[in-house]
Amino acid sequence: MLVTVVDCVREDLPALSVYLVSFIHNLSDKPRATLTAGTTIIPVGGSVTLTCSVQSSDGWKYEWFRRTQTTSEVQIRDQQNRDIRVSQGGIYSCRGTRGNPVYYTDISDDVTIEITFPSKPTVTLQPSWTQIYSGETVTVRCEIQGGEGAQWTYEWRKSSEALTTQDAVFHSNGQISVSQEGLYRCRGGRGNPVYYTEDTSNRPVVTLYPNWSEIYRGETITVRCEIHGGDTEWETNSRIKAPNQNEYRIRSASSSNSGNYRCKGRMKSSQHQTTEWSDSVTLTVSDNKPRPVLTVSPSWLSPGASVTLNCEVEHPSAGWSFYWYKAVPDLSEKSSSYELLPDGSGTAQDSYIIHGQTHTAGYVCRAGRGDPEYHTDHSQPKFVWSADVHSAASLTVSPDRVQHFTSDSVSLTCEGNFTEWRVRKFSEDGRLYSDCRRMTGSTCNINTSKSDTAVYWCESGSGEFSSAVNITVQNDGNGPILVSPVHPFENTKILSNVFFYHNDKLIQNDTRGELKISAVSKSDEGFYKCQYSGRESAQSWMSVKADSSSSPVWLIVGLVCGVSLIIILLLLLYHCRQSKCKSLFCVMIIISSRDGPIRYYVSAEVERVLKICTQVQVLLHWLNCTQLQVKVLVLKKYLSKSTKYSSQKLLRVLITF
């Protein structure tokens, strides 16, 4: 860290020190790579992703290494990525490399990946007969998935008793031949000492198909008891009892089907032999039909931009397909009808992109799932707005401005070759209003209040949308409003010159009727207005946003300017102490503190100057400049008497004082 101290001393005050601080990033110790794994235990035939990273740094490539308990470490060739996927067990490590000559990080800690076998074997029948006759024989196989090639030994039980050669014929490949009824179980073992898998359980499993634990009234779902052979006995606390079958299909579910379900198996030929009860599965049926939520982006159209719709359901991972519609105004029903968008039927994705949209439009969505398909309600309509006036319908506002006071009366008029109209309003709190409180013909009259701040547009009886207008209402006495027209100045028939001004400076005078700015820069920011046939438009502010790619240049320029201003301020402070604070210094501070050009409403500038004068008074008191303090106080009183100042008069007042 670099610290520069600048002392500013006055005889009757303590020394003032200004610290200019610059930070230099210290080189840290040699970094160590970090190795992470999605899991450290994978089944036979599975794989896992390993990730090597170097914290808070870029530009790294990676080297990967593997070893086992019996083999030495070797580098994994053709792998320099940050992420690799492996399917072999072993001990893995990595390190980062970059630069020329190559710089290496410390090697990461080891991560051990283990290959495991499934913990539960499976018992199958060959042939798959669950009922046989006296004298017949069936083969029972104990299968351990992924355990092929291993030297397994097998232990068999019938119910809870170990099988003997009197009960079955034992084969070497995990199979037995039996001719007696019963529940057969097995487990596998290997190694010395022998490690056994878990015993095959005679406990059945309850599953839902589809696997939705929460469904809605009217949906269809199947509850299954997974068990080989025998009858199924159900137990549930739902008000509707399940039949004794291994599948229970619930059609048009209701809240009466909500509850916990469990089952057990019973031998058909020996009713006293049963399995254990399964674990319970909870099914919840909601009586409230779901309604998805639709969002649109962007809300306001810009030339060439696409529109993205997103439809969100309460349980988004539960197998929904999506349907996308365009809202068409229906004035007879005081609502809208819906037209399916192209390729908008049953999409798997919960988003839909619209290209080439230029006018205001409304959209809705809904979702469906299951067989037969169950549909949600339609979403609330959402709108994308356009300020484009070149549409079959249009909206005009009187007075012609987007900002209004609460004391104003505003008229919204729908225009176009249509006989029926309605004005729609989307308020700041997200509510959609379909009716105007005072509609006369095609005109909606509003006695404005703060709640009338909203987006407005017209809809015709033929399904057309007008351009949209974002109207803002401000309380009287809360400061000025900007007088800017609802629609941009447009005149297709120019008979005389049009004058364009930038910050009150004439920049173009010809008959083109438009101003084109090439290679826009920060200097083009400011207020613009035009004059035509002796009439002048309201001025509008145009801001210029710097390109992100040039941000380092502007950062350097800003730092240089900032340091320069600090040096100038220190020189001015020194000059003030030496010259007993001349009036010119006050004028320089006031003028240099004004941010941007003189605005259309000069009253706001006066308030700003008054605030600056207050700040200057505090500074002058510290500098003990009594004479200039009096002048600033007089200036504040003078300005506070009235706010009717032109730009030129305000500047003359500042210079005079």
N, C-alpha and C positions, 0 to 999 in steps of 0.2 A: 504494500500500500504506500502510495506517494502522497505526502502532505505538504502543502505550501501555505505559509502563514504571511498575511499582509496586515500590518499594524496601522491603525488610524487613531492618532492621539490628539486630544484637545486638553488644554491646560487645566480646565476646571472640571474635567470628566475622567472616569477611568479609561484606560487604554481599551480600544476596540480592536479585536483580532478577527480577521476573516480567514477561514480555513478553506482552501481549495483542495479537494480531495480527489485523487484518482486511484482506482482499484486495478491492480494487476493480478490476474489469476495465477496463484502459485502452483508450481508443478507438484503433484501429489506423489505418493509412493507408487512403486510399480503396481499396475492394476492386476487383479486376479479375475480370471473368467469365472462365470457362474453357470453351472450346469443344472438344469431342471428337467424332470420327466413327468409326463401326464400320469403315469402310474409305474410302479416298480415291479408289479406282478402281472404277467400276461399269460393267457392260456396257450396251449399248443396251437400253432397256426395263426396266432394273433400278432399284433404289432403295437408299437408305442412311439410317440414323437418325443425326441430329445431336443432341447433348446439350449444353445450356448450364447451367452451375452456378456458384454462389457459395459458396465454402468456409465451413463451420462457421457457417451462418446460415440463417434460415427466412423465410418470407413473401414470397419474391420472385416476380415475374412477369418475363417475358423479351420482349425485342424482337429480331427477326431481320432481317438485311440480306444482300443478294446483289448482286454486280456481276460483270462479265466483263472481259476484256482490252479490249473495244471499247465497253462501256456503263458508265455511271456507277452508283453505288451507289443501290439503292432498298430500302425497307423491305418485308418480306414481310407482307402484311396478314393479319388473322384468325389470327395465330399468336402466342400468348402463353405456350404451354406450355414446359416444360423440355425436352421431346423433340419433334422434328419429323422427318418423313420426306420426303426430297426425291428427285426423279428427274432433275433438271436439273444439268448441269455448271455450274461457276461458282466464284466466290470468296465464301465465307460468313463472317459474323461475327455476334456477339450481345452484348447487355448486359442486366444485371438492373435492375429498377425495383421500388420499393415505397414505401408511405407516402403521406401527403397533407399538405403538398405532396410531389410525387414526388421521390424521391432516386434518382440514377442511378449505377451502378458505371461504372468504366472499361470501354471496349469490349474485347472479347476479341481475341486474335491471330486472324489469318485462317486458314481451312482451305479448301484448293482441292479440289473434287470434279471428277474427270476422267471423261469417257465414252469407253470404249474399244471397239474392235471385236475379235471373236475372232481369235486369232493364227493359227489353222489353218483353211483352207478345206476344203470337203468335195467329193469327186468323186462324182457320181451318173450313172447310165445311164438313158436314155429311148429305147425301152422298157428295162426292167431285165433284159435278156437278157445273160447272161455267156457264152453261146455263140451265135455267128452263123455263117451259111453264106457261102460265097464269093459275092460279088456283093451281099450285104446290107450295109446301113448302119445304124449306131446313133449316137445323139447322146450326147456326154459333156458334162456340165455342171459348171462350177466354181462352187460356192455359198459365199458368205461371209455367214454368219448375222448379221443386224443391220446389214449394209452396204448395204441397199437405199437408192437415191437418191444414193449416192456415185459419183463418176466413176472407176471402177476400170478398170485395164488388166490383162490376164491373160497369163501366160506358161505355156506347156504343154511337158511333157516326156513322152517315151515311154521308160520305164526311166530311163536317165541322159542320153539324147540329147534335144536341143531339137527340137520338132516344126517341120516346114516345111510350106509349102502343098502339097508333093507327098505328105505323109503324111496330111493332114486338111484339111477345109474349115472355115475360121475364121468364126465369127459374132460380131456386135458385143456380144452380151449374155452373154459368158462361156461360150459353148457352141462345141463343135466336133463335126463329123460325121466318123466314122472307119469304116473297113471292114477294118482289120487288127488281129490279136490283139496283145496286149501289156499292160503295166502302165502306166497313164496317171496323171500327176501334174500339179498346177497350183499357182500362187500368184498372189495379187493385189497390185497396186501402185497408188499414187495420190500426187498432190502433185508439187511441183517443188522440190528433187530428189525422185525417186520413192521412196516407202517401201513395201516389200513385206511381205506377211505371211510367216509361215513356210511352207515348202514342205509340200504334202500328203505324208505319209510312207507308204511302202509297208510299214511295220512293223505287224503285227497286234497286237491287244490281248487278253490272257487275262482273262476275268471269271468270277466265281463267282456262281451263282444258286441260292438266295439268297446275298447278299453276306456270308457268314460265313466268316472265315478259320479259326475254331476251331469244330469240331463234335464230337459225341459218337458213340460206337459205336452203330450202328443207324440213324443219321440218313441222309437222302437229300440229295444236292447235285449240281448240274450245273456242269461246267467248260466254258466256251465259248471258242472262238477267233474273235474278231470280225474277219472279212475278207470282201470281196466276191469270190465266185467261186473256182474252183480247188479243189484238194484241200488237206487240212490234214495237216501232219506234226507229230506231238507229240514232245516230249522231256521226260522226267520222271525224277527219281531215286527215285520210289516203287517199291515192290516189285511192284506191279501196273501193267502198262503200259497206256497209253491207246490206243484204236483210232484209225485215221486218219480221223476225222470232225471236223466243226467243233464238235460237242457231245459231251461225254463225261459221261454220267449215272452217278453212283455211288449205287447202292442199298444200303442197310444197310452203311454205311461201317464200316471197322475201322482199326486203327492201321497196317495194311499200305497204306492209301491215303494216309497222311501223306507229304508231300514237296513239292518245288518243281516247278511245271508251267510250260512255255513252248511256243510253237508257231510255225510259219511256214507260209506258203501256197505252193502249187506249182501251176503251170498244168497243167490236165488234158491239153491237146493238145501241150504243150511242157514235158516234165518237167525240162529244164535251167533253166527260168526260175522262180525262187523269190523270195519276199520275204525281208526280214531276219527274224531271230528276234525274237520279242516279248520284253518283260521278263518275268521269272519271277514267278509268284504262289505263295505258300506256303500249303499246306493242312495243318492239324494236326487229327488225329482222336484224341480222348482215349478210353481204354478205361473210364474211371471215370464211371459214370452220375451226373449232377449231382443234388444234393439242395438245394433252396432253404432259406432261413432265414426263419422266421416270427417276427414280433414283435407283441405286443399292447400296447395303451395305452388306458386305464390297466390296471395289474395287479390293482388292487382296485376293485371296483364302488362307486360312490356313487349315491344316488337321482337318477334323471333323466339320468345321464350315458350317452353312447353309447360303444361300444367300436370302436376302429380297428385293423384287421389290416393288416400290411404284409408282403409276400412278396418276398424278394430272391433273385435268381439270380446266379450268378457273373458272367455277361455280360449285364447288365440291358438293354442297348440292342439286343440281337440278336433282335428280333421275337417275344418271348415273349407268350403269353396265359396267364391265371391262372385256377385253379380253387380254390374255397373250400369247406371241409368242416367239419362239426361232429363232434368225436370222441365216440363212444358206447362206454362201458365194455363190454368183452367178457371176463368173468372166465374163461371156458373156455380162451381163447387167451392169457391173461395179457397182453392188449394192448387195443386199441380197434378198432372198426369205424368207418367214415367215412360220414356222410350229407351229400350236397351241399346247401349253403345256398341259399336262394331267390335266383335270378338270379346264382348263383355259378359259372356255367359259361363258361369262356373269355372272361373280361373283359380288356379291353385295359389297364386300370389295374392297377398293382401294389398297390393298397390296396382295402379293403372295410370298410364301416361297418355296425355292428349297432346297432339301436335297441331299447330296451325290455328289455335283458337284466337280470335281477334275481338270478339264482342262479349259483353256480359252474359253469363250463363249460370245455370244452377245444376247441381248433380246430387244424386243419392246412391246408396249402395245397400245391399242386404247379403246375408250369408245363408248357406244351406249345407246339410250333412246327413249321412245315414242312408239306409235303403229300406223302405221308401224314403225319399229325401224330405227332411224337415227344414222349413225356412224360417228365418227370423223376420221380425218386422223390418220395414224400410227404415233407414236412418233418417234423421232430420236433414232437410236439404242444406247444402252448403254452396256458396256462390263464389265465383271468380269474377271480379269487376274490371271493366274497361272504361277508360275515359274517352275512347274513340267516338267522335260525333258522327262518323260516316256510317250510320246504321238506319234501318227502316223506321225506327222509333227514336225519339230524342227527348231529353228533359231540359227545360230551361228554368232558371231560378231568378226571382225578382225580390229584392235588389240583386243585381248580377255580381255576387261575390260569394266566396266560400266561408268567410268569417262574419259572424253577426253578433249583435248584442241581444240580451234578453228582452230589451224593450222594443226590438224590431218585430214587424210582421212580415213573414216570408211566404211567398207563393211559389209552388212547384207546379209547372205546367207540362203535361205530356203532349207531344206533337207527333203527327204522322197520319197516314191514311187509314186510320182505324176508328171505330165508333165507341168501343169499350176500353176503359183503362182502369188500372189500379196502381197506386204508388206504394212501394214496399220500402221498409225501413229496417236496417240492421244496426241496433244500438251498441254503445260501448260495452255494455254488460253481456253481449252475445245473444240478445233476444231478437227474434224476427217478428216484425209486425206486418200484417197483410192489408190492413185497412187504414185509410186516412180518416181522422176524426171529423174533418170538415172538407168534404170532397164536393165540388161544384163542377159538373161536367167533367172536363179533363184537368181541372186545376185543384190542387190540394193547398189549403190555406193553413198556416201554422202561426200561432202566437208563441213565439219561441221561449223555451226554458232550457236549463242546462241538460235536461234529459233528452232534448232534441238533437244533441250532438250525435251524429250517426251517418251511415252511408245510405243514400236514397237512389232509387231508380224506378222506372216505369215498366209495367208489363201490359201488353195489349191483349184483347180478346182473341187474337189470332196467334198468340204464343210468341210474340216478339219481345225482346228486351231492349231497353234504351241504354245509353251510356250511363255510368254511375257518377254520383257526386258525393264527396265527403264533406259534410257541412259541420262546422264547429260553432258552438254558441258559448259566449263569454258573458259573465255577469257585468252589468253596468258598473263603472268605477273601478274595475280591476285592471286598468291600463288600456293602451291602444290596441286596435286590431289592424291586421294587414288587409288593405283593400286590393284584392287580386281577383280577376274575373273567373267565373266558373269554367269557361272554355277558353282556350288560347285565342288570341287575336287572329282573325282569318279574313281575308278579302281576296276573292279570286279575280276581281276586276279592278286593276290599279290604273287610275287616270292621271295621277300626279305623283310627285316624289314622296317616298316614305323615309322618315328620319329615325335612325336608331341611336340611342344614347347608352353609354356605359358610365355609371357613376356621374350622371349629368354632363358627360362629355360626348359631343357628337362624333360618332365613329363610322356612320354610313349614311349616304344621301343619294338614293336612286329609286327606280320604279320596280325593283324586284319584289318588294313586299316581304322579304325574308332575310335573315342575317345568318350567315354560315361562318363558323369559327373553326379554322383549321389548326391542327396541332395545339389543342387546348393546354394551357399551362395555368399555374396558380395566379398569374397576373390577370387572367380573364375572369376571376371571381369578382362578384360585386352585384350592383343593382342595374337592371336593364329596363328600358322603356322605349316606346316608339310614338311618333306623331304622324298623323295623316289628315290632310284637309283641315288643319287648324285644331284638330282634336288630339288629345294626348291620353295614352293608356296609363293605367296604374303601373308602377314599377314592381318588378319581381327580383328576388335575390337568387343568383345562381352560384352554388358552391362548387368547388373543384376538389375532387378527392385524388390524392397523390397515388400513383401506381405503386403497388407493393414491391415491384422489382427495383424501384429506384429509392426505396426507403433508406438504405445505407447512406446514399448521397445526401438526402435531406437530413438525416441524422447528423452527419458531419457539419452540414451548413448550419443546422440549428445550434450545435455545440459552439461553433465559431461565433455565431451571432450572440449567443448567450454570454460567452466570456467577454465579447466586445462591449455588450451593454453593461456588464458589471464594472468593467474598467472605466467606461464613460460615467457611470453613476458615482464611482469613487472620486473621479476628477471633479465632478460637479459638487460633491460634498466638500471637497477640499477648497474649490473656488468659492463656495458659499461661506465657509469659515473665514476666508481671506477677504471677501468683498462685502461682508455684512449682509449677504442675501439680497441681491438686487431683484427687482420685480421680474426681470426677464427669466430668472430661474423658475419662478412659479408658473409663468406662462408656458415655459418649455415642458415642465412636468405635466401640466394639465393637458396640453396638446398631445404630447407623446403618449399619454396614457389612454387616449381615446382609441377604442378597438374598432377599426374599420371605417368606412365612409360615413358621412353625416346621413342619418336615416330620414325617411320620409316624414316621420313624426318627430319633430325636433324636441317636443316635450320630454321624450325619453332621454335625449342627449343632455337636456338641462339637469334632469335627475342624476344622470351619471356624473356630470361635472360637479354637482353639489357633493356627491359621495367622495369624489376625488379630492375636492377642497378640504373635506373633513380629514382625510388621510394626510393631506399636505400640512394642515394645522398641527397635527401631532408631530410630524417631522420637524416643522419649524420651531415648535416648542422645545424639542430636544436640542436644536441648534441655537436656541436663544435668539431668534431673529424676530424681535418684537414688531418692528415696522412692517414687515411682510405679513405677519400674523394679522395685523389690523386690516391690511388690504384684502386678504383672503376672506376675513369675516364680513367686510363690506360687500365683497363680490357675492357671497352666499346670500346675504339679505336682498341684494339687488335681483339676483336670479329668482329667488323664491317668491317675489311679488307677482310674477306672471309667467305663464308658460308659452306665450305667443311670440315665438322667436323664429325668424327665418335662419337658414344656415349661415348666411353672410352676417346677419346681425349678431348671432351667437359668437362668431369668430371675432367680430369687431369688439364685442364686450370683453372677451378674453384678452385681446391685445391691449385694450385700454387699461385694464387693471394690471 
